[in-house]
Amino acid sequence: MSLTPYQLRLAEGGDIHEIAVMSRCLIEVGLRGWTWHPTRIARAVRARETCVLIAEMRMAGTRITALREHIGGFAIAEFGDTKLHLSLLAVKPAYQRCGIGLAMIEWLIESALTAGIGHVTVEMRANNFAARSFYEALGFRHDQYIAGYYQNIEAAIRMRRDLHQRRTLRDPEKNV
């Protein structure tokens, strides 16, 4: 259980800029340009098949609206007929290892199961060992190595989790 107060909710128009900046600073760092810029995030927020989920930070049960930055983490995922693809997931460093990433993944997987989706995929930089360990602990397995995936600069690892084997993510007895 997390001691960091937050609430998961779908992103709204007022969240777009902060999500884009988090993507640039936490995910796209070291790459040319800005792929997940505010216009692209706005399209994702409006798209019916895409879920943009945020962890909105709270103080004593209320929204932190006085602060300019109120998002502790976000995830962008595309729902297909048989697959959920996690495009982005980031948690601000101050809130990492507080359960926010896990909560967002659980929310998305439960939504995918409800929709009858069979598996989830995600890519990450091949040298991002922390992300690989995070997803492995949640039952994701190495699926493919993709050379030059990120602007022909960096390789990626694609990971996949089969959802037909339903299990509780937080149950350490099931080795997730």
MINU-418080 format. One line per 10 residues: number of its first residue (from 0); their letters; for each residue x, z, y of C-alpha. Coordinates in steps of 0.2 Angstrom, whole numbers, plus 5000, padded with zeros to 4 digits. Layout:
% residues N
NUM) a) X Z Y; ... $
***
This chain:
% residues 176
0) msltpyqlrl) 5000 5000 5000; 5006 4995 5017; 5009 5008 5031; 5009 4994 5044; 4991 4991 5051; 4985 4973 5051; 4970 4963 5047; 4970 4946 5038; 4959 4933 5047; 4958 4915 5050 $
10) aeggdiheia) 4968 4908 5065; 4959 4903 5081; 4964 4893 5096; 4972 4907 5105; 4984 4910 5090; 4991 4892 5089; 5006 4894 5101; 5012 4910 5093; 5011 4903 5076; 5020 4887 5081 $
20) vmsrclievg) 5034 4898 5089; 5035 4908 5073; 5037 4893 5063; 5051 4886 5074; 5061 4902 5075; 5058 4909 5057; 5056 4893 5046; 5062 4878 5055; 5078 4886 5062; 5093 4874 5060 $
30) lrgwtwhptr) 5083 4858 5058; 5081 4844 5071; 5066 4844 5082; 5050 4855 5080; 5039 4849 5065; 5026 4862 5066; 5023 4861 5085; 5007 4868 5093; 4998 4851 5091; 5001 4850 5073 $
40) iaravraret) 4996 4869 5071; 4980 4865 5081; 4976 4851 5069; 4978 4862 5054; 4967 4876 5061; 4953 4862 5063; 4956 4854 5047; 4942 4858 5034; 4954 4857 5019; 4968 4868 5027 $
50) cvliaemrma) 4968 4887 5029; 4978 4895 5043; 4978 4913 5039; 4986 4926 5050; 4990 4945 5049; 4984 4952 5065; 4993 4968 5070; 4982 4983 5074; 4984 4999 5082; 4973 5014 5077 $
60) gtritalreh) 4961 5001 5069; 4959 4991 5085; 4966 4973 5089; 4982 4973 5099; 4976 4961 5112; 4986 4968 5127; 5002 4962 5119; 5006 4944 5120; 5012 4943 5102; 5000 4950 5091 $
70) iggfaiaefg) 5003 4941 5075; 5014 4949 5061; 5013 4935 5049; 5005 4918 5045; 5002 4906 5031; 4996 4888 5031; 4989 4881 5015; 4980 4865 5010; 4967 4866 4997; 4965 4851 4986 $
80) dtklhlslla) 4954 4848 4971; 4966 4855 4958; 4980 4862 4969; 4983 4874 4983; 4999 4869 4992; 5007 4883 5003; 5015 4873 5017; 5021 4888 5027; 5022 4907 5026; 5032 4918 5038 $
90) vkpayqrcgi) 5032 4936 5042; 5041 4943 5058; 5057 4952 5053; 5050 4969 5060; 5035 4968 5048; 5044 4961 5032; 5043 4971 5016; 5028 4980 5022; 5016 4970 5011; 5010 4957 5023 $
100) glamiewlie) 5017 4942 5014; 5010 4948 4997; 4993 4951 5005; 4992 4934 5012; 4997 4926 4995; 4984 4937 4986; 4971 4931 4999; 4975 4913 4996; 4976 4914 4977; 4959 4923 4976 $
110) saltagighv) 4952 4909 4987; 4960 4896 4976; 4953 4904 4960; 4935 4905 4968; 4937 4886 4972; 4942 4883 4954; 4959 4877 4958; 4972 4877 4944; 4989 4880 4952; 4998 4883 4968 $
120) tvemrannfa) 5014 4875 4974; 5027 4879 4988; 5043 4872 4994; 5058 4882 5001; 5076 4879 5006; 5086 4879 4991; 5098 4892 4998; 5083 4904 5003; 5086 4916 4989; 5075 4930 4996 $
130) arsfyealgf) 5060 4918 4996; 5064 4912 4979; 5064 4930 4973; 5048 4934 4982; 5039 4920 4974; 5046 4923 4957; 5040 4941 4957; 5023 4934 4960; 5023 4923 4945; 5029 4907 4953 $
140) rhdqyiagyy) 5042 4897 4943; 5055 4884 4947; 5047 4867 4946; 5059 4854 4955; 5075 4853 4965; 5072 4840 4979; 5089 4834 4987; 5087 4831 5006; 5069 4837 5007; 5072 4844 5024 $
150) qnieaairmr) 5077 4830 5036; 5090 4824 5023; 5100 4839 5029; 5095 4852 5016; 5088 4853 4998; 5072 4861 4993; 5066 4870 4978; 5048 4867 4973; 5040 4882 4964; 5023 4882 4955 $
160) rdlhqrrtlr) 5011 4895 4949; 4998 4892 4936; 4982 4901 4940; 4973 4899 4923; 4983 4914 4918; 4973 4926 4929; 4982 4942 4932; 4984 4956 4946; 4998 4952 4958; 5002 4970 4961 $
170) dpeknv) 5002 4976 4942; 5021 4978 4938; 5016 4981 4920; 5012 4962 4919; 5029 4957 4925; 5022 4947 4940 $
***
